[in-house]
Amino acid sequence: MTHQESFELLIRKLEIFKAVYGHCMVPQKFDDLWLGRKVQTTRIKYKKGLMTDDQIEALNKLGFIWKAYNNPQEAWDLFIEKLIVFKKEHRHCNVPANYPDKWFANYTTRIRSRYKDNIVDTKRIKKLEKLGFKWKLSTHPKNNLR
């Protein structure tokens, strides 16, 4: 397989992954091991400046994440950025479980679960509450929009 064919296969597989999961954060140990490894090597090539502008543009159009968020602080920072944007657009912080950005929706659910288990840092709790984040959502969706 040529480099170009390999890249085109990456794009096709990422399009499918994004359609299913709502994002392009493919875990390195994903079921499709080729895709997980290819995403990792693509990030390395990008860091080393070994990608063409066309390749970068094609991946950017998909919403490719160039930096893996293995660090919990980086993931938290990304979550807060996304929550601020979400609040500006929707005027609340109640991210639905079926939100198109699955990473964001799942992270929101995990934060609530961790809060319930009493394992969220006090500073993070205060930051979320300052944004208007609700820890427990009403069972009636309209009540969550207030």
DRENPA-3360 file (N, C-alpha, C; in nm, 2 decimals, always signed):
BEGIN
1 = MTHQESFE = +0.09/-0.12/+0.00/+0.00/+0.00/+0.00/+0.09/+0.12/+0.00 ~ +0.06/+0.22/-0.09/+0.14/+0.34/-0.09/+0.10/+0.43/+0.02 ~ +0.19/+0.53/+0.05/+0.16/+0.63/+0.16/+0.03/+0.70/+0.13 ~ +0.00/+0.73/+0.01/-0.13/+0.80/-0.03/-0.25/+0.71/+0.00 ~ -0.24/+0.58/-0.04/-0.34/+0.49/-0.02/-0.37/+0.47/+0.13 ~ -0.26/+0.46/+0.21/-0.27/+0.45/+0.35/-0.34/+0.57/+0.41 ~ -0.30/+0.69/+0.36/-0.37/+0.81/+0.42/-0.51/+0.81/+0.38 ~ -0.55/+0.77/+0.26/-0.69/+0.77/+0.22/-0.77/+0.67/+0.30;
9 = LLIRKLEI = -0.71/+0.56/+0.33/-0.77/+0.46/+0.42/-0.79/+0.52/+0.56 ~ -0.69/+0.59/+0.61/-0.71/+0.66/+0.74/-0.83/+0.75/+0.74 ~ -0.84/+0.83/+0.64/-0.95/+0.93/+0.63/-1.08/+0.85/+0.63 ~ -1.09/+0.75/+0.55/-1.22/+0.67/+0.54/-1.26/+0.61/+0.68 ~ -1.16/+0.55/+0.74/-1.18/+0.49/+0.87/-1.21/+0.60/+0.98 ~ -1.15/+0.71/+0.97/-1.18/+0.82/+1.07/-1.32/+0.87/+1.05 ~ -1.36/+0.88/+0.92/-1.50/+0.93/+0.89/-1.60/+0.83/+0.95 ~ -1.58/+0.71/+0.94/-1.67/+0.61/+1.00/-1.66/+0.61/+1.16;
17 = FKAVYGHC = -1.54/+0.62/+1.21/-1.53/+0.63/+1.35/-1.60/+0.76/+1.41 ~ -1.59/+0.87/+1.34/-1.65/+0.99/+1.38/-1.80/+0.98/+1.37 ~ -1.85/+0.91/+1.27/-2.00/+0.90/+1.25/-2.05/+0.81/+1.37 ~ -1.98/+0.72/+1.42/-2.02/+0.63/+1.53/-2.00/+0.70/+1.66 ~ -1.89/+0.76/+1.69/-1.85/+0.81/+1.82/-1.86/+0.96/+1.84 ~ -1.88/+1.03/+1.73/-1.90/+1.18/+1.74/-1.77/+1.26/+1.75 ~ -1.65/+1.19/+1.74/-1.52/+1.26/+1.75/-1.42/+1.18/+1.69 ~ -1.29/+1.23/+1.68/-1.18/+1.16/+1.62/-1.07/+1.12/+1.72;
25 = MVPQKFDD = -1.11/+1.11/+1.85/-1.01/+1.07/+1.95/-1.01/+0.92/+1.96 ~ -0.94/+0.86/+1.86/-0.93/+0.71/+1.85/-0.83/+0.66/+1.96 ~ -0.88/+0.57/+2.05/-0.78/+0.52/+2.15/-0.67/+0.44/+2.07 ~ -0.55/+0.44/+2.13/-0.44/+0.37/+2.07/-0.47/+0.22/+2.06 ~ -0.54/+0.17/+2.16/-0.57/+0.03/+2.17/-0.72/+0.00/+2.13 ~ -0.76/+0.07/+2.03/-0.90/+0.06/+1.97/-0.91/-0.08/+1.91 ~ -1.03/-0.13/+1.90/-1.06/-0.26/+1.84/-0.99/-0.27/+1.70 ~ -1.00/-0.17/+1.62/-0.93/-0.17/+1.49/-0.78/-0.12/+1.52;
33 = LWLGRKVQ = -0.70/-0.21/+1.55/-0.56/-0.18/+1.59/-0.49/-0.10/+1.49 ~ -0.51/-0.12/+1.36/-0.45/-0.04/+1.26/-0.48/+0.10/+1.27 ~ -0.61/+0.13/+1.29/-0.66/+0.27/+1.31/-0.59/+0.34/+1.43 ~ -0.60/+0.27/+1.54/-0.54/+0.32/+1.67/-0.39/+0.36/+1.65 ~ -0.32/+0.26/+1.59/-0.17/+0.29/+1.56/-0.15/+0.40/+1.46 ~ -0.23/+0.40/+1.36/-0.22/+0.50/+1.25/-0.24/+0.64/+1.30 ~ -0.34/+0.66/+1.39/-0.37/+0.79/+1.45/-0.25/+0.83/+1.53 ~ -0.19/+0.74/+1.61/-0.07/+0.77/+1.69/+0.05/+0.81/+1.60;
41 = TTRIKYKK = +0.07/+0.73/+1.50/+0.19/+0.77/+1.41/+0.16/+0.90/+1.33 ~ +0.03/+0.92/+1.30/+0.00/+1.05/+1.23/+0.03/+1.17/+1.32 ~ +0.00/+1.16/+1.45/+0.04/+1.27/+1.54/+0.19/+1.29/+1.55 ~ +0.26/+1.18/+1.55/+0.41/+1.19/+1.55/+0.46/+1.25/+1.43 ~ +0.41/+1.21/+1.31/+0.45/+1.27/+1.18/+0.42/+1.42/+1.18 ~ +0.31/+1.46/+1.24/+0.27/+1.60/+1.24/+0.37/+1.68/+1.33 ~ +0.40/+1.62/+1.44/+0.50/+1.69/+1.53/+0.63/+1.71/+1.46 ~ +0.67/+1.61/+1.38/+0.80/+1.62/+1.31/+0.79/+1.70/+1.18;
49 = GLMTDDQI = +0.68/+1.75/+1.15/+0.66/+1.83/+1.02/+0.67/+1.74/+0.90 ~ +0.63/+1.62/+0.91/+0.64/+1.52/+0.79/+0.51/+1.51/+0.72 ~ +0.41/+1.60/+0.74/+0.28/+1.59/+0.67/+0.26/+1.70/+0.57 ~ +0.19/+1.67/+0.46/+0.16/+1.78/+0.37/+0.05/+1.87/+0.42 ~ +0.04/+1.99/+0.36/-0.06/+2.08/+0.40/-0.20/+2.02/+0.36 ~ -0.21/+1.95/+0.25/-0.33/+1.88/+0.21/-0.38/+1.78/+0.31 ~ -0.28/+1.70/+0.36/-0.31/+1.60/+0.46/-0.36/+1.66/+0.59 ~ -0.29/+1.77/+0.64/-0.33/+1.84/+0.76/-0.47/+1.90/+0.74;
57 = EALNKLGF = -0.50/+1.96/+0.63/-0.63/+2.02/+0.60/-0.74/+1.91/+0.60 ~ -0.71/+1.80/+0.54/-0.81/+1.69/+0.54/-0.85/+1.64/+0.68 ~ -0.75/+1.63/+0.76/-0.77/+1.58/+0.90/-0.83/+1.69/+0.98 ~ -0.80/+1.81/+0.96/-0.86/+1.92/+1.03/-1.01/+1.93/+1.00 ~ -1.05/+1.91/+0.88/-1.19/+1.91/+0.84/-1.27/+1.81/+0.91 ~ -1.20/+1.70/+0.95/-1.27/+1.59/+1.02/-1.28/+1.62/+1.17 ~ -1.20/+1.72/+1.21/-1.20/+1.75/+1.36/-1.09/+1.67/+1.43 ~ -0.99/+1.63/+1.36/-0.88/+1.54/+1.41/-0.82/+1.62/+1.53;
65 = IWKAYNNP = -0.79/+1.54/+1.64/-0.73/+1.60/+1.75/-0.58/+1.57/+1.74 ~ -0.50/+1.67/+1.73/-0.36/+1.65/+1.70/-0.28/+1.61/+1.83 ~ -0.33/+1.64/+1.94/-0.26/+1.61/+2.07/-0.35/+1.52/+2.15 ~ -0.30/+1.40/+2.18/-0.38/+1.31/+2.26/-0.38/+1.36/+2.41 ~ -0.50/+1.35/+2.47/-0.51/+1.40/+2.60/-0.50/+1.29/+2.71 ~ -0.37/+1.25/+2.72/-0.34/+1.14/+2.82/-0.33/+1.20/+2.96 ~ -0.30/+1.33/+2.96/-0.28/+1.40/+3.09/-0.42/+1.44/+3.14 ~ -0.46/+1.40/+3.26/-0.60/+1.44/+3.31/-0.62/+1.59/+3.31;
73 = QEAWDLFI = -0.52/+1.67/+3.34/-0.53/+1.82/+3.34/-0.57/+1.87/+3.20 ~ -0.50/+1.82/+3.10/-0.53/+1.86/+2.96/-0.67/+1.82/+2.93 ~ -0.72/+1.70/+2.97/-0.86/+1.66/+2.94/-0.95/+1.75/+3.01 ~ -0.93/+1.79/+3.13/-1.01/+1.88/+3.21/-1.02/+2.01/+3.14 ~ -0.90/+2.07/+3.10/-0.90/+2.20/+3.03/-0.98/+2.20/+2.91 ~ -0.97/+2.09/+2.83/-1.05/+2.08/+2.71/-1.20/+2.07/+2.74 ~ -1.23/+2.00/+2.84/-1.37/+1.99/+2.89/-1.43/+2.13/+2.92 ~ -1.35/+2.20/+3.00/-1.40/+2.34/+3.04/-1.41/+2.43/+2.92;
81 = EKLIVFKK = -1.32/+2.42/+2.83/-1.33/+2.50/+2.70/-1.46/+2.46/+2.63 ~ -1.49/+2.34/+2.61/-1.61/+2.29/+2.54/-1.73/+2.33/+2.62 ~ -1.73/+2.32/+2.75/-1.84/+2.36/+2.84/-1.88/+2.51/+2.82 ~ -1.78/+2.59/+2.82/-1.80/+2.73/+2.80/-1.86/+2.76/+2.67 ~ -1.81/+2.70/+2.56/-1.87/+2.72/+2.43/-2.02/+2.67/+2.43 ~ -2.04/+2.55/+2.49/-2.17/+2.49/+2.50/-2.27/+2.59/+2.57 ~ -2.22/+2.64/+2.68/-2.31/+2.74/+2.76/-2.34/+2.86/+2.68 ~ -2.25/+2.91/+2.60/-2.27/+3.03/+2.52/-2.38/+3.00/+2.42;
89 = EHRHCNVP = -2.37/+2.88/+2.36/-2.47/+2.84/+2.26/-2.61/+2.81/+2.31 ~ -2.61/+2.74/+2.43/-2.74/+2.69/+2.48/-2.79/+2.76/+2.61 ~ -2.71/+2.84/+2.66/-2.74/+2.92/+2.79/-2.76/+2.83/+2.91 ~ -2.70/+2.71/+2.91/-2.70/+2.62/+3.03/-2.59/+2.53/+3.01 ~ -2.56/+2.45/+3.11/-2.45/+2.36/+3.11/-2.49/+2.21/+3.11 ~ -2.61/+2.18/+3.08/-2.67/+2.05/+3.09/-2.65/+1.97/+2.96 ~ -2.53/+1.92/+2.94/-2.49/+1.85/+2.82/-2.57/+1.72/+2.81 ~ -2.65/+1.70/+2.71/-2.73/+1.57/+2.70/-2.64/+1.46/+2.67;
97 = ANYPDKWF = -2.67/+1.34/+2.72/-2.60/+1.22/+2.69/-2.59/+1.19/+2.54 ~ -2.68/+1.23/+2.47/-2.68/+1.20/+2.32/-2.62/+1.32/+2.24 ~ -2.55/+1.41/+2.30/-2.48/+1.52/+2.24/-2.39/+1.47/+2.13 ~ -2.38/+1.53/+2.01/-2.30/+1.48/+1.90/-2.15/+1.46/+1.93 ~ -2.10/+1.54/+2.02/-1.96/+1.53/+2.06/-1.96/+1.43/+2.18 ~ -1.94/+1.30/+2.14/-1.95/+1.19/+2.24/-1.85/+1.20/+2.35 ~ -1.73/+1.25/+2.32/-1.62/+1.26/+2.42/-1.67/+1.36/+2.53 ~ -1.72/+1.47/+2.48/-1.77/+1.58/+2.57/-1.89/+1.53/+2.66;
105 = ANYTTRIR = -1.99/+1.46/+2.59/-2.10/+1.41/+2.66/-2.06/+1.30/+2.77 ~ -1.97/+1.22/+2.73/-1.92/+1.11/+2.82/-1.84/+1.17/+2.94 ~ -1.76/+1.28/+2.91/-1.68/+1.34/+3.02/-1.78/+1.41/+3.12 ~ -1.88/+1.47/+3.06/-1.98/+1.53/+3.15/-2.04/+1.43/+3.24 ~ -2.08/+1.32/+3.19/-2.14/+1.21/+3.27/-2.04/+1.16/+3.37 ~ -1.91/+1.14/+3.33/-1.81/+1.09/+3.43/-1.79/+1.19/+3.54 ~ -1.79/+1.32/+3.51/-1.78/+1.42/+3.62/-1.89/+1.41/+3.72 ~ -2.01/+1.40/+3.67/-2.13/+1.39/+3.77/-2.11/+1.26/+3.85;
113 = SRYKDNIV = -2.07/+1.15/+3.79/-2.05/+1.03/+3.86/-1.94/+1.04/+3.97 ~ -1.83/+1.10/+3.93/-1.72/+1.12/+4.02/-1.76/+1.21/+4.14 ~ -1.84/+1.31/+4.11/-1.89/+1.40/+4.21/-1.98/+1.32/+4.31 ~ -2.07/+1.24/+4.26/-2.15/+1.16/+4.34/-2.07/+1.06/+4.43 ~ -1.96/+1.02/+4.38/-1.87/+0.93/+4.46/-1.77/+1.01/+4.54 ~ -1.79/+1.14/+4.54/-1.71/+1.24/+4.63/-1.56/+1.23/+4.59 ~ -1.53/+1.23/+4.46/-1.39/+1.23/+4.42/-1.36/+1.34/+4.32 ~ -1.43/+1.45/+4.33/-1.40/+1.56/+4.24/-1.33/+1.67/+4.33;
121 = DTKRIKKL = -1.22/+1.72/+4.28/-1.15/+1.83/+4.35/-1.23/+1.95/+4.38 ~ -1.22/+2.01/+4.50/-1.30/+2.12/+4.54/-1.29/+2.24/+4.44 ~ -1.17/+2.26/+4.39/-1.15/+2.37/+4.30/-1.23/+2.35/+4.17 ~ -1.23/+2.23/+4.12/-1.31/+2.19/+4.00/-1.46/+2.21/+4.03 ~ -1.50/+2.16/+4.15/-1.64/+2.18/+4.18/-1.68/+2.33/+4.18 ~ -1.60/+2.41/+4.24/-1.63/+2.55/+4.24/-1.63/+2.61/+4.10 ~ -1.54/+2.57/+4.02/-1.53/+2.63/+3.88/-1.66/+2.59/+3.80 ~ -1.70/+2.46/+3.82/-1.82/+2.41/+3.74/-1.95/+2.48/+3.80;
129 = EKLGFKWK = -1.96/+2.50/+3.93/-2.07/+2.56/+3.98/-2.08/+2.71/+3.95 ~ -1.96/+2.77/+3.93/-1.96/+2.91/+3.89/-2.01/+2.93/+3.75 ~ -1.99/+2.82/+3.67/-2.04/+2.82/+3.53/-2.19/+2.79/+3.52 ~ -2.24/+2.74/+3.63/-2.39/+2.71/+3.64/-2.41/+2.56/+3.61 ~ -2.31/+2.48/+3.63/-2.32/+2.33/+3.61/-2.40/+2.27/+3.72 ~ -2.50/+2.19/+3.68/-2.58/+2.12/+3.78/-2.53/+1.98/+3.80 ~ -2.52/+1.94/+3.92/-2.47/+1.80/+3.95/-2.57/+1.69/+3.94 ~ -2.70/+1.73/+3.96/-2.80/+1.63/+3.95/-2.91/+1.69/+3.86;
137 = LSTHPKNN = -2.94/+1.62/+3.75/-3.04/+1.67/+3.65/-3.17/+1.62/+3.69 ~ -3.27/+1.70/+3.66/-3.41/+1.66/+3.68/-3.44/+1.55/+3.58 ~ -3.54/+1.46/+3.61/-3.58/+1.36/+3.52/-3.67/+1.42/+3.40 ~ -3.72/+1.54/+3.42/-3.80/+1.61/+3.32/-3.70/+1.70/+3.25 ~ -3.67/+1.68/+3.12/-3.57/+1.76/+3.04/-3.59/+1.91/+3.05 ~ -3.72/+1.96/+3.04/-3.74/+2.10/+3.04/-3.69/+2.17/+3.17 ~ -3.70/+2.10/+3.28/-3.65/+2.15/+3.41/-3.50/+2.17/+3.41 ~ -3.43/+2.11/+3.33/-3.28/+2.12/+3.33/-3.24/+2.24/+3.25;
145 = LR = -3.33/+2.31/+3.18/-3.29/+2.43/+3.11/-3.30/+2.56/+3.18 ~ -3.34/+2.55/+3.30/-3.36/+2.67/+3.39/-3.23/+2.70/+3.46;
% end
